[in-house]
């Protein structure tokens, strides 16, 4: 069994014929969410809100090591 959180890694495994293509299944998914402290005065509801002067810090997974970090980085760069 090979499970990856990264479609590119799965595509590479398929290209290198180390998996049986017919057995490839998506069994989980990621989505970006904003998490803020409960007592915050300004609660962003969209990525665009992160550009507000009220937002002092944004944290996300390391793009070099986790797929969700790359997704977050891409979304922030688009912003």
mmCIF file of the N, C-alpha and C atoms, coordinates in Angstrom:
data_MODEL
# 
_entry.id   MODEL 
# 
loop_
_atom_site.group_PDB 
_atom_site.id 
_atom_site.type_symbol 
_atom_site.label_atom_id 
_atom_site.label_alt_id 
_atom_site.label_comp_id 
_atom_site.label_asym_id 
_atom_site.label_entity_id 
_atom_site.label_seq_id 
_atom_site.pdbx_PDB_ins_code 
_atom_site.Cartn_x 
_atom_site.Cartn_y 
_atom_site.Cartn_z 
_atom_site.occupancy 
_atom_site.B_iso_or_equiv 
_atom_site.pdbx_formal_charge 
_atom_site.auth_seq_id 
_atom_site.auth_comp_id 
_atom_site.auth_asym_id 
_atom_site.auth_atom_id 
_atom_site.pdbx_PDB_model_num 
ATOM 1   N N  . UNK A 1 1  ? 0.846   -1.168 0.000   1.00 0.00 ? 1  UNK A N  1 
ATOM 2   C CA . UNK A 1 1  ? 0.000   0.000  0.000   1.00 0.00 ? 1  UNK A CA 1 
ATOM 3   C C  . UNK A 1 1  ? 0.895   1.235  0.000   1.00 0.00 ? 1  UNK A C  1 
ATOM 4   N N  . UNK A 1 2  ? 0.520   2.205  -0.806  1.00 0.00 ? 2  UNK A N  1 
ATOM 5   C CA . UNK A 1 2  ? 1.193   3.497  -0.826  1.00 0.00 ? 2  UNK A CA 1 
ATOM 6   C C  . UNK A 1 2  ? 0.119   4.566  -0.698  1.00 0.00 ? 2  UNK A C  1 
ATOM 7   N N  . UNK A 1 3  ? 0.242   5.421  0.300   1.00 0.00 ? 3  UNK A N  1 
ATOM 8   C CA . UNK A 1 3  ? -0.715  6.517  0.507   1.00 0.00 ? 3  UNK A CA 1 
ATOM 9   C C  . UNK A 1 3  ? 0.071   7.811  0.516   1.00 0.00 ? 3  UNK A C  1 
ATOM 10  N N  . UNK A 1 4  ? -0.368  8.739  -0.302  1.00 0.00 ? 4  UNK A N  1 
ATOM 11  C CA . UNK A 1 4  ? 0.308   10.021 -0.391  1.00 0.00 ? 4  UNK A CA 1 
ATOM 12  C C  . UNK A 1 4  ? -0.716  11.139 -0.270  1.00 0.00 ? 4  UNK A C  1 
ATOM 13  N N  . UNK A 1 5  ? -0.313  12.245 0.335   1.00 0.00 ? 5  UNK A N  1 
ATOM 14  C CA . UNK A 1 5  ? -1.176  13.419 0.419   1.00 0.00 ? 5  UNK A CA 1 
ATOM 15  C C  . UNK A 1 5  ? -0.938  14.321 -0.779  1.00 0.00 ? 5  UNK A C  1 
ATOM 16  N N  . UNK A 1 6  ? -0.220  13.854 -1.747  1.00 0.00 ? 6  UNK A N  1 
ATOM 17  C CA . UNK A 1 6  ? 0.207   14.679 -2.859  1.00 0.00 ? 6  UNK A CA 1 
ATOM 18  C C  . UNK A 1 6  ? -0.119  13.984 -4.177  1.00 0.00 ? 6  UNK A C  1 
ATOM 19  N N  . UNK A 1 7  ? -0.939  14.604 -5.004  1.00 0.00 ? 7  UNK A N  1 
ATOM 20  C CA . UNK A 1 7  ? -1.296  14.013 -6.296  1.00 0.00 ? 7  UNK A CA 1 
ATOM 21  C C  . UNK A 1 7  ? -0.073  13.849 -7.194  1.00 0.00 ? 7  UNK A C  1 
ATOM 22  N N  . UNK A 1 8  ? 0.869   14.791 -7.121  1.00 0.00 ? 8  UNK A N  1 
ATOM 23  C CA . UNK A 1 8  ? 2.079   14.687 -7.949  1.00 0.00 ? 8  UNK A CA 1 
ATOM 24  C C  . UNK A 1 8  ? 2.882   13.445 -7.596  1.00 0.00 ? 8  UNK A C  1 
ATOM 25  N N  . UNK A 1 9  ? 2.962   13.114 -6.301  1.00 0.00 ? 9  UNK A N  1 
ATOM 26  C CA . UNK A 1 9  ? 3.685   11.902 -5.889  1.00 0.00 ? 9  UNK A CA 1 
ATOM 27  C C  . UNK A 1 9  ? 2.980   10.665 -6.424  1.00 0.00 ? 9  UNK A C  1 
ATOM 28  N N  . UNK A 1 10 ? 1.650   10.684 -6.400  1.00 0.00 ? 10 UNK A N  1 
ATOM 29  C CA . UNK A 1 10 ? 0.895   9.543  -6.941  1.00 0.00 ? 10 UNK A CA 1 
ATOM 30  C C  . UNK A 1 10 ? 1.078   9.450  -8.452  1.00 0.00 ? 10 UNK A C  1 
ATOM 31  N N  . UNK A 1 11 ? 1.080   10.590 -9.130  1.00 0.00 ? 11 UNK A N  1 
ATOM 32  C CA . UNK A 1 11 ? 1.302   10.595 -10.579 1.00 0.00 ? 11 UNK A CA 1 
ATOM 33  C C  . UNK A 1 11 ? 2.685   10.040 -10.913 1.00 0.00 ? 11 UNK A C  1 
ATOM 34  N N  . UNK A 1 12 ? 3.677   10.414 -10.110 1.00 0.00 ? 12 UNK A N  1 
ATOM 35  C CA . UNK A 1 12 ? 5.040   9.912  -10.323 1.00 0.00 ? 12 UNK A CA 1 
ATOM 36  C C  . UNK A 1 12 ? 5.090   8.404  -10.105 1.00 0.00 ? 12 UNK A C  1 
ATOM 37  N N  . UNK A 1 13 ? 4.427   7.921  -9.058  1.00 0.00 ? 13 UNK A N  1 
ATOM 38  C CA . UNK A 1 13 ? 4.392   6.480  -8.795  1.00 0.00 ? 13 UNK A CA 1 
ATOM 39  C C  . UNK A 1 13 ? 3.735   5.739  -9.952  1.00 0.00 ? 13 UNK A C  1 
ATOM 40  N N  . UNK A 1 14 ? 2.679   6.319  -10.503 1.00 0.00 ? 14 UNK A N  1 
ATOM 41  C CA . UNK A 1 14 ? 2.005   5.690  -11.648 1.00 0.00 ? 14 UNK A CA 1 
ATOM 42  C C  . UNK A 1 14 ? 2.916   5.701  -12.876 1.00 0.00 ? 14 UNK A C  1 
ATOM 43  N N  . UNK A 1 15 ? 3.592   6.825  -13.121 1.00 0.00 ? 15 UNK A N  1 
ATOM 44  C CA . UNK A 1 15 ? 4.484   6.940  -14.277 1.00 0.00 ? 15 UNK A CA 1 
ATOM 45  C C  . UNK A 1 15 ? 5.651   5.968  -14.189 1.00 0.00 ? 15 UNK A C  1 
ATOM 46  N N  . UNK A 1 16 ? 6.119   5.714  -12.966 1.00 0.00 ? 16 UNK A N  1 
ATOM 47  C CA . UNK A 1 16 ? 7.232   4.793  -12.767 1.00 0.00 ? 16 UNK A CA 1 
ATOM 48  C C  . UNK A 1 16 ? 6.769   3.346  -12.617 1.00 0.00 ? 16 UNK A C  1 
ATOM 49  N N  . UNK A 1 17 ? 5.485   3.155  -12.762 1.00 0.00 ? 17 UNK A N  1 
ATOM 50  C CA . UNK A 1 17 ? 4.852   1.829  -12.716 1.00 0.00 ? 17 UNK A CA 1 
ATOM 51  C C  . UNK A 1 17 ? 5.183   1.089  -11.429 1.00 0.00 ? 17 UNK A C  1 
ATOM 52  N N  . UNK A 1 18 ? 5.076   1.796  -10.298 1.00 0.00 ? 18 UNK A N  1 
ATOM 53  C CA . UNK A 1 18 ? 5.272   1.151  -9.005  1.00 0.00 ? 18 UNK A CA 1 
ATOM 54  C C  . UNK A 1 18 ? 3.936   0.952  -8.281  1.00 0.00 ? 18 UNK A C  1 
ATOM 55  N N  . UNK A 1 19 ? 2.863   1.360  -8.932  1.00 0.00 ? 19 UNK A N  1 
ATOM 56  C CA . UNK A 1 19 ? 1.514   1.069  -8.432  1.00 0.00 ? 19 UNK A CA 1 
ATOM 57  C C  . UNK A 1 19 ? 0.701   0.492  -9.583  1.00 0.00 ? 19 UNK A C  1 
ATOM 58  N N  . UNK A 1 20 ? -0.353  -0.207 -9.242  1.00 0.00 ? 20 UNK A N  1 
ATOM 59  C CA . UNK A 1 20 ? -1.280  -0.715 -10.249 1.00 0.00 ? 20 UNK A CA 1 
ATOM 60  C C  . UNK A 1 20 ? -2.317  0.383  -10.458 1.00 0.00 ? 20 UNK A C  1 
ATOM 61  N N  . UNK A 1 21 ? -2.330  1.024  -11.642 1.00 0.00 ? 21 UNK A N  1 
ATOM 62  C CA . UNK A 1 21 ? -3.204  2.180  -11.857 1.00 0.00 ? 21 UNK A CA 1 
ATOM 63  C C  . UNK A 1 21 ? -4.671  1.946  -11.489 1.00 0.00 ? 21 UNK A C  1 
ATOM 64  N N  . UNK A 1 22 ? -5.187  0.769  -11.732 1.00 0.00 ? 22 UNK A N  1 
ATOM 65  C CA . UNK A 1 22 ? -6.602  0.486  -11.437 1.00 0.00 ? 22 UNK A CA 1 
ATOM 66  C C  . UNK A 1 22 ? -6.894  0.480  -9.943  1.00 0.00 ? 22 UNK A C  1 
ATOM 67  N N  . UNK A 1 23 ? -5.859  0.378  -9.120  1.00 0.00 ? 23 UNK A N  1 
ATOM 68  C CA . UNK A 1 23 ? -6.074  0.343  -7.666  1.00 0.00 ? 23 UNK A CA 1 
ATOM 69  C C  . UNK A 1 23 ? -5.954  1.724  -7.027  1.00 0.00 ? 23 UNK A C  1 
ATOM 70  N N  . UNK A 1 24 ? -5.624  2.726  -7.810  1.00 0.00 ? 24 UNK A N  1 
ATOM 71  C CA . UNK A 1 24 ? -5.460  4.084  -7.280  1.00 0.00 ? 24 UNK A CA 1 
ATOM 72  C C  . UNK A 1 24 ? -6.824  4.662  -6.902  1.00 0.00 ? 24 UNK A C  1 
ATOM 73  N N  . UNK A 1 25 ? -6.924  5.097  -5.664  1.00 0.00 ? 25 UNK A N  1 
ATOM 74  C CA . UNK A 1 25 ? -8.183  5.648  -5.153  1.00 0.00 ? 25 UNK A CA 1 
ATOM 75  C C  . UNK A 1 25 ? -7.901  6.875  -4.303  1.00 0.00 ? 25 UNK A C  1 
ATOM 76  N N  . UNK A 1 26 ? -8.730  7.895  -4.444  1.00 0.00 ? 26 UNK A N  1 
ATOM 77  C CA . UNK A 1 26 ? -8.693  9.033  -3.526  1.00 0.00 ? 26 UNK A CA 1 
ATOM 78  C C  . UNK A 1 26 ? -9.521  8.643  -2.310  1.00 0.00 ? 26 UNK A C  1 
ATOM 79  N N  . UNK A 1 27 ? -8.937  8.755  -1.119  1.00 0.00 ? 27 UNK A N  1 
ATOM 80  C CA . UNK A 1 27 ? -9.668  8.381  0.092   1.00 0.00 ? 27 UNK A CA 1 
ATOM 81  C C  . UNK A 1 27 ? -9.716  9.505  1.121   1.00 0.00 ? 27 UNK A C  1 
ATOM 82  N N  . UNK A 1 28 ? -9.087  10.620 0.799   1.00 0.00 ? 28 UNK A N  1 
ATOM 83  C CA . UNK A 1 28 ? -9.088  11.768 1.707   1.00 0.00 ? 28 UNK A CA 1 
ATOM 84  C C  . UNK A 1 28 ? -8.870  13.029 0.878   1.00 0.00 ? 28 UNK A C  1 
ATOM 85  N N  . UNK A 1 29 ? -9.153  14.165 1.478   1.00 0.00 ? 29 UNK A N  1 
ATOM 86  C CA . UNK A 1 29 ? -8.967  15.438 0.791   1.00 0.00 ? 29 UNK A CA 1 
ATOM 87  C C  . UNK A 1 29 ? -8.565  16.509 1.787   1.00 0.00 ? 29 UNK A C  1 
ATOM 88  N N  . UNK A 1 30 ? -7.956  17.552 1.285   1.00 0.00 ? 30 UNK A N  1 
ATOM 89  C CA . UNK A 1 30 ? -7.585  18.699 2.104   1.00 0.00 ? 30 UNK A CA 1 
ATOM 90  C C  . UNK A 1 30 ? -8.446  19.885 1.714   1.00 0.00 ? 30 UNK A C  1 
ATOM 91  N N  . UNK A 1 31 ? -8.613  20.784 2.642   1.00 0.00 ? 31 UNK A N  1 
ATOM 92  C CA . UNK A 1 31 ? -9.224  22.068 2.317   1.00 0.00 ? 31 UNK A CA 1 
ATOM 93  C C  . UNK A 1 31 ? -8.600  23.114 3.226   1.00 0.00 ? 31 UNK A C  1 
ATOM 94  N N  . UNK A 1 32 ? -8.480  24.313 2.698   1.00 0.00 ? 32 UNK A N  1 
ATOM 95  C CA . UNK A 1 32 ? -7.915  25.397 3.487   1.00 0.00 ? 32 UNK A CA 1 
ATOM 96  C C  . UNK A 1 32 ? -8.977  25.950 4.419   1.00 0.00 ? 32 UNK A C  1 
ATOM 97  N N  . UNK A 1 33 ? -8.608  26.202 5.639   1.00 0.00 ? 33 UNK A N  1 
ATOM 98  C CA . UNK A 1 33 ? -9.516  26.805 6.611   1.00 0.00 ? 33 UNK A CA 1 
ATOM 99  C C  . UNK A 1 33 ? -8.768  27.915 7.342   1.00 0.00 ? 33 UNK A C  1 
ATOM 100 N N  . UNK A 1 34 ? -9.512  28.889 7.798   1.00 0.00 ? 34 UNK A N  1 
ATOM 101 C CA . UNK A 1 34 ? -8.936  29.951 8.624   1.00 0.00 ? 34 UNK A CA 1 
ATOM 102 C C  . UNK A 1 34 ? -9.289  29.647 10.069  1.00 0.00 ? 34 UNK A C  1 
ATOM 103 N N  . UNK A 1 35 ? -8.294  29.641 10.929  1.00 0.00 ? 35 UNK A N  1 
ATOM 104 C CA . UNK A 1 35 ? -8.505  29.407 12.359  1.00 0.00 ? 35 UNK A CA 1 
ATOM 105 C C  . UNK A 1 35 ? -8.034  30.643 13.097  1.00 0.00 ? 35 UNK A C  1 
ATOM 106 N N  . UNK A 1 36 ? -8.902  31.183 13.921  1.00 0.00 ? 36 UNK A N  1 
ATOM 107 C CA . UNK A 1 36 ? -8.575  32.405 14.672  1.00 0.00 ? 36 UNK A CA 1 
ATOM 108 C C  . UNK A 1 36 ? -8.928  32.197 16.133  1.00 0.00 ? 36 UNK A C  1 
ATOM 109 N N  . UNK A 1 37 ? -8.293  32.947 17.019  1.00 0.00 ? 37 UNK A N  1 
ATOM 110 C CA . UNK A 1 37 ? -8.652  32.847 18.436  1.00 0.00 ? 37 UNK A CA 1 
ATOM 111 C C  . UNK A 1 37 ? -10.122 33.226 18.653  1.00 0.00 ? 37 UNK A C  1 
ATOM 112 N N  . UNK A 1 38 ? -10.749 32.609 19.628  1.00 0.00 ? 38 UNK A N  1 
ATOM 113 C CA . UNK A 1 38 ? -12.166 32.860 19.904  1.00 0.00 ? 38 UNK A CA 1 
ATOM 114 C C  . UNK A 1 38 ? -12.426 34.294 20.333  1.00 0.00 ? 38 UNK A C  1 
ATOM 115 N N  . UNK A 1 39 ? -11.458 34.936 20.972  1.00 0.00 ? 39 UNK A N  1 
ATOM 116 C CA . UNK A 1 39 ? -11.679 36.286 21.491  1.00 0.00 ? 39 UNK A CA 1 
ATOM 117 C C  . UNK A 1 39 ? -11.183 37.384 20.551  1.00 0.00 ? 39 UNK A C  1 
ATOM 118 N N  . UNK A 1 40 ? -10.978 37.069 19.304  1.00 0.00 ? 40 UNK A N  1 
ATOM 119 C CA . UNK A 1 40 ? -10.462 38.053 18.359  1.00 0.00 ? 40 UNK A CA 1 
ATOM 120 C C  . UNK A 1 40 ? -11.535 39.100 18.032  1.00 0.00 ? 40 UNK A C  1 
ATOM 121 N N  . UNK A 1 41 ? -11.107 40.349 17.853  1.00 0.00 ? 41 UNK A N  1 
ATOM 122 C CA . UNK A 1 41 ? -12.055 41.420 17.510  1.00 0.00 ? 41 UNK A CA 1 
ATOM 123 C C  . UNK A 1 41 ? -12.364 41.432 16.020  1.00 0.00 ? 41 UNK A C  1 
ATOM 124 N N  . UNK A 1 42 ? -11.389 41.081 15.203  1.00 0.00 ? 42 UNK A N  1 
ATOM 125 C CA . UNK A 1 42 ? -11.566 41.054 13.753  1.00 0.00 ? 42 UNK A CA 1 
ATOM 126 C C  . UNK A 1 42 ? -11.411 39.617 13.295  1.00 0.00 ? 42 UNK A C  1 
ATOM 127 N N  . UNK A 1 43 ? -12.463 39.029 12.819  1.00 0.00 ? 43 UNK A N  1 
ATOM 128 C CA . UNK A 1 43 ? -12.397 37.646 12.364  1.00 0.00 ? 43 UNK A CA 1 
ATOM 129 C C  . UNK A 1 43 ? -12.477 37.604 10.835  1.00 0.00 ? 43 UNK A C  1 
ATOM 130 N N  . UNK A 1 44 ? -11.378 37.260 10.163  1.00 0.00 ? 44 UNK A N  1 
ATOM 131 C CA . UNK A 1 44 ? -11.425 37.160 8.706   1.00 0.00 ? 44 UNK A CA 1 
ATOM 132 C C  . UNK A 1 44 ? -12.338 36.006 8.287   1.00 0.00 ? 44 UNK A C  1 
ATOM 133 N N  . UNK A 1 45 ? -13.064 36.218 7.224   1.00 0.00 ? 45 UNK A N  1 
ATOM 134 C CA . UNK A 1 45 ? -13.958 35.165 6.726   1.00 0.00 ? 45 UNK A CA 1 
ATOM 135 C C  . UNK A 1 45 ? -13.550 34.688 5.335   1.00 0.00 ? 45 UNK A C  1 
ATOM 136 N N  . UNK A 1 46 ? -12.583 35.367 4.724   1.00 0.00 ? 46 UNK A N  1 
ATOM 137 C CA . UNK A 1 46 ? -12.105 34.953 3.411   1.00 0.00 ? 46 UNK A CA 1 
ATOM 138 C C  . UNK A 1 46 ? -10.606 35.227 3.325   1.00 0.00 ? 46 UNK A C  1 
ATOM 139 N N  . UNK A 1 47 ? -9.966  34.660 2.313   1.00 0.00 ? 47 UNK A N  1 
ATOM 140 C CA . UNK A 1 47 ? -8.537  34.905 2.134   1.00 0.00 ? 47 UNK A CA 1 
ATOM 141 C C  . UNK A 1 47 ? -8.259  36.385 1.888   1.00 0.00 ? 47 UNK A C  1 
ATOM 142 N N  . UNK A 1 48 ? -9.160  37.068 1.213   1.00 0.00 ? 48 UNK A N  1 
ATOM 143 C CA . UNK A 1 48 ? -8.961  38.502 0.964   1.00 0.00 ? 48 UNK A CA 1 
ATOM 144 C C  . UNK A 1 48 ? -8.862  39.289 2.268   1.00 0.00 ? 48 UNK A C  1 
ATOM 145 N N  . UNK A 1 49 ? -9.571  38.845 3.302   1.00 0.00 ? 49 UNK A N  1 
ATOM 146 C CA . UNK A 1 49 ? -9.524  39.529 4.594   1.00 0.00 ? 49 UNK A CA 1 
ATOM 147 C C  . UNK A 1 49 ? -8.143  39.468 5.237   1.00 0.00 ? 49 UNK A C  1 
ATOM 148 N N  . UNK A 1 50 ? -7.312  38.536 4.805   1.00 0.00 ? 50 UNK A N  1 
ATOM 149 C CA . UNK A 1 50 ? -5.972  38.418 5.383   1.00 0.00 ? 50 UNK A CA 1 
ATOM 150 C C  . UNK A 1 50 ? -5.082  39.606 5.008   1.00 0.00 ? 50 UNK A C  1 
ATOM 151 N N  . UNK A 1 51 ? -5.492  40.381 4.011   1.00 0.00 ? 51 UNK A N  1 
ATOM 152 C CA . UNK A 1 51 ? -4.725  41.563 3.619   1.00 0.00 ? 51 UNK A CA 1 
ATOM 153 C C  . UNK A 1 51 ? -5.009  42.757 4.526   1.00 0.00 ? 51 UNK A C  1 
ATOM 154 N N  . UNK A 1 52 ? -5.944  42.615 5.441   1.00 0.00 ? 52 UNK A N  1 
ATOM 155 C CA . UNK A 1 52 ? -6.304  43.697 6.349   1.00 0.00 ? 52 UNK A CA 1 
ATOM 156 C C  . UNK A 1 52 ? -5.162  44.027 7.298   1.00 0.00 ? 52 UNK A C  1 
ATOM 157 N N  . UNK A 1 53 ? -5.066  45.294 7.667   1.00 0.00 ? 53 UNK A N  1 
ATOM 158 C CA . UNK A 1 53 ? -4.062  45.721 8.647   1.00 0.00 ? 53 UNK A CA 1 
ATOM 159 C C  . UNK A 1 53 ? -4.314  45.093 10.010  1.00 0.00 ? 53 UNK A C  1 
ATOM 160 N N  . UNK A 1 54 ? -5.522  44.591 10.235  1.00 0.00 ? 54 UNK A N  1 
ATOM 161 C CA . UNK A 1 54 ? -5.850  43.928 11.503  1.00 0.00 ? 54 UNK A CA 1 
ATOM 162 C C  . UNK A 1 54 ? -5.164  42.574 11.649  1.00 0.00 ? 54 UNK A C  1 
ATOM 163 N N  . UNK A 1 55 ? -4.739  41.989 10.549  1.00 0.00 ? 55 UNK A N  1 
ATOM 164 C CA . UNK A 1 55 ? -4.087  40.675 10.575  1.00 0.00 ? 55 UNK A CA 1 
ATOM 165 C C  . UNK A 1 55 ? -2.591  40.888 10.757  1.00 0.00 ? 55 UNK A C  1 
ATOM 166 N N  . UNK A 1 56 ? -2.067  40.374 11.836  1.00 0.00 ? 56 UNK A N  1 
ATOM 167 C CA . UNK A 1 56 ? -0.647  40.565 12.169  1.00 0.00 ? 56 UNK A CA 1 
ATOM 168 C C  . UNK A 1 56 ? 0.216   39.361 11.810  1.00 0.00 ? 56 UNK A C  1 
ATOM 169 N N  . UNK A 1 57 ? -0.376  38.186 11.769  1.00 0.00 ? 57 UNK A N  1 
ATOM 170 C CA . UNK A 1 57 ? 0.406   36.972 11.563  1.00 0.00 ? 57 UNK A CA 1 
ATOM 171 C C  . UNK A 1 57 ? -0.451  35.923 10.861  1.00 0.00 ? 57 UNK A C  1 
ATOM 172 N N  . UNK A 1 58 ? 0.156   35.202 9.933   1.00 0.00 ? 58 UNK A N  1 
ATOM 173 C CA . UNK A 1 58 ? -0.494  34.087 9.253   1.00 0.00 ? 58 UNK A CA 1 
ATOM 174 C C  . UNK A 1 58 ? 0.485   32.918 9.327   1.00 0.00 ? 58 UNK A C  1 
ATOM 175 N N  . UNK A 1 59 ? 0.016   31.773 9.741   1.00 0.00 ? 59 UNK A N  1 
ATOM 176 C CA . UNK A 1 59 ? 0.868   30.585 9.815   1.00 0.00 ? 59 UNK A CA 1 
ATOM 177 C C  . UNK A 1 59 ? 0.268   29.476 8.964   1.00 0.00 ? 59 UNK A C  1 
ATOM 178 N N  . UNK A 1 60 ? 1.136   28.708 8.329   1.00 0.00 ? 60 UNK A N  1 
ATOM 179 C CA . UNK A 1 60 ? 0.675   27.561 7.543   1.00 0.00 ? 60 UNK A CA 1 
ATOM 180 C C  . UNK A 1 60 ? 1.804   26.549 7.455   1.00 0.00 ? 60 UNK A C  1 
ATOM 181 N N  . UNK A 1 61 ? 1.479   25.362 6.968   1.00 0.00 ? 61 UNK A N  1 
ATOM 182 C CA . UNK A 1 61 ? 2.466   24.288 6.888   1.00 0.00 ? 61 UNK A CA 1 
ATOM 183 C C  . UNK A 1 61 ? 3.611   24.633 5.947   1.00 0.00 ? 61 UNK A C  1 
ATOM 184 N N  . UNK A 1 62 ? 4.750   24.058 6.174   1.00 0.00 ? 62 UNK A N  1 
ATOM 185 C CA . UNK A 1 62 ? 5.945   24.305 5.380   1.00 0.00 ? 62 UNK A CA 1 
ATOM 186 C C  . UNK A 1 62 ? 5.744   23.815 3.938   1.00 0.00 ? 62 UNK A C  1 
ATOM 187 N N  . UNK A 1 63 ? 5.748   24.733 2.970   1.00 0.00 ? 63 UNK A N  1 
ATOM 188 C CA . UNK A 1 63 ? 5.550   24.331 1.573   1.00 0.00 ? 63 UNK A CA 1 
ATOM 189 C C  . UNK A 1 63 ? 6.606   23.345 1.063   1.00 0.00 ? 63 UNK A C  1 
ATOM 190 N N  . UNK A 1 64 ? 7.777   23.341 1.683   1.00 0.00 ? 64 UNK A N  1 
ATOM 191 C CA . UNK A 1 64 ? 8.844   22.433 1.250   1.00 0.00 ? 64 UNK A CA 1 
ATOM 192 C C  . UNK A 1 64 ? 8.591   20.996 1.685   1.00 0.00 ? 64 UNK A C  1 
ATOM 193 N N  . UNK A 1 65 ? 7.701   20.806 2.675   1.00 0.00 ? 65 UNK A N  1 
ATOM 194 C CA . UNK A 1 65 ? 7.559   19.441 3.186   1.00 0.00 ? 65 UNK A CA 1 
ATOM 195 C C  . UNK A 1 65 ? 6.137   18.900 3.244   1.00 0.00 ? 65 UNK A C  1 
ATOM 196 N N  . UNK A 1 66 ? 5.123   19.743 3.168   1.00 0.00 ? 66 UNK A N  1 
ATOM 197 C CA . UNK A 1 66 ? 3.753   19.208 3.236   1.00 0.00 ? 66 UNK A CA 1 
ATOM 198 C C  . UNK A 1 66 ? 2.887   19.808 2.137   1.00 0.00 ? 66 UNK A C  1 
ATOM 199 N N  . UNK A 1 67 ? 2.075   18.993 1.479   1.00 0.00 ? 67 UNK A N  1 
ATOM 200 C CA . UNK A 1 67 ? 1.226   19.493 0.396   1.00 0.00 ? 67 UNK A CA 1 
ATOM 201 C C  . UNK A 1 67 ? 0.307   20.644 0.821   1.00 0.00 ? 67 UNK A C  1 
ATOM 202 N N  . UNK A 1 68 ? -0.291  20.564 1.999   1.00 0.00 ? 68 UNK A N  1 
ATOM 203 C CA . UNK A 1 68 ? -1.204  21.633 2.399   1.00 0.00 ? 68 UNK A CA 1 
ATOM 204 C C  . UNK A 1 68 ? -0.459  22.962 2.541   1.00 0.00 ? 68 UNK A C  1 
ATOM 205 N N  . UNK A 1 69 ? 0.827   22.911 2.867   1.00 0.00 ? 69 UNK A N  1 
ATOM 206 C CA . UNK A 1 69 ? 1.633   24.122 2.900   1.00 0.00 ? 69 UNK A CA 1 
ATOM 207 C C  . UNK A 1 69 ? 1.780   24.728 1.509   1.00 0.00 ? 69 UNK A C  1 
ATOM 208 N N  . UNK A 1 70 ? 1.949   23.870 0.502   1.00 0.00 ? 70 UNK A N  1 
ATOM 209 C CA . UNK A 1 70 ? 2.033   24.357 -0.872  1.00 0.00 ? 70 UNK A CA 1 
ATOM 210 C C  . UNK A 1 70 ? 0.698   24.937 -1.324  1.00 0.00 ? 70 UNK A C  1 
ATOM 211 N N  . UNK A 1 71 ? -0.408  24.286 -0.942  1.00 0.00 ? 71 UNK A N  1 
ATOM 212 C CA . UNK A 1 71 ? -1.732  24.806 -1.314  1.00 0.00 ? 71 UNK A CA 1 
ATOM 213 C C  . UNK A 1 71 ? -1.960  26.172 -0.665  1.00 0.00 ? 71 UNK A C  1 
ATOM 214 N N  . UNK A 1 72 ? -1.610  26.291 0.609   1.00 0.00 ? 72 UNK A N  1 
ATOM 215 C CA . UNK A 1 72 ? -1.792  27.562 1.307   1.00 0.00 ? 72 UNK A CA 1 
ATOM 216 C C  . UNK A 1 72 ? -0.909  28.643 0.699   1.00 0.00 ? 72 UNK A C  1 
ATOM 217 N N  . UNK A 1 73 ? 0.334   28.303 0.426   1.00 0.00 ? 73 UNK A N  1 
ATOM 218 C CA . UNK A 1 73 ? 1.246   29.275 -0.176  1.00 0.00 ? 73 UNK A CA 1 
ATOM 219 C C  . UNK A 1 73 ? 0.702   29.738 -1.532  1.00 0.00 ? 73 UNK A C  1 
ATOM 220 N N  . UNK A 1 74 ? 0.217   28.808 -2.332  1.00 0.00 ? 74 UNK A N  1 
ATOM 221 C CA . UNK A 1 74 ? -0.340  29.168 -3.634  1.00 0.00 ? 74 UNK A CA 1 
ATOM 222 C C  . UNK A 1 74 ? -1.550  30.085 -3.510  1.00 0.00 ? 74 UNK A C  1 
ATOM 223 N N  . UNK A 1 75 ? -2.433  29.769 -2.558  1.00 0.00 ? 75 UNK A N  1 
ATOM 224 C CA . UNK A 1 75 ? -3.619  30.602 -2.354  1.00 0.00 ? 75 UNK A CA 1 
ATOM 225 C C  . UNK A 1 75 ? -3.230  32.001 -1.893  1.00 0.00 ? 75 UNK A C  1 
ATOM 226 N N  . UNK A 1 76 ? -2.244  32.094 -1.003  1.00 0.00 ? 76 UNK A N  1 
ATOM 227 C CA . UNK A 1 76 ? -1.798  33.400 -0.518  1.00 0.00 ? 76 UNK A CA 1 
ATOM 228 C C  . UNK A 1 76 ? -1.090  34.190 -1.612  1.00 0.00 ? 76 UNK A C  1 
ATOM 229 N N  . UNK A 1 77 ? -0.346  33.516 -2.454  1.00 0.00 ? 77 UNK A N  1 
ATOM 230 C CA . UNK A 1 77 ? 0.332   34.209 -3.558  1.00 0.00 ? 77 UNK A CA 1 
ATOM 231 C C  . UNK A 1 77 ? -0.689  34.744 -4.567  1.00 0.00 ? 77 UNK A C  1 
ATOM 232 N N  . UNK A 1 78 ? -1.759  34.000 -4.791  1.00 0.00 ? 78 UNK A N  1 
ATOM 233 C CA . UNK A 1 78 ? -2.819  34.462 -5.672  1.00 0.00 ? 78 UNK A CA 1 
ATOM 234 C C  . UNK A 1 78 ? -3.506  35.694 -5.097  1.00 0.00 ? 78 UNK A C  1 
ATOM 235 N N  . UNK A 1 79 ? -3.596  35.750 -3.775  1.00 0.00 ? 79 UNK A N  1 
ATOM 236 C CA . UNK A 1 79 ? -4.216  36.880 -3.081  1.00 0.00 ? 79 UNK A CA 1 
ATOM 237 C C  . UNK A 1 79 ? -3.413  38.126 -3.330  1.00 0.00 ? 79 UNK A C  1 
# 
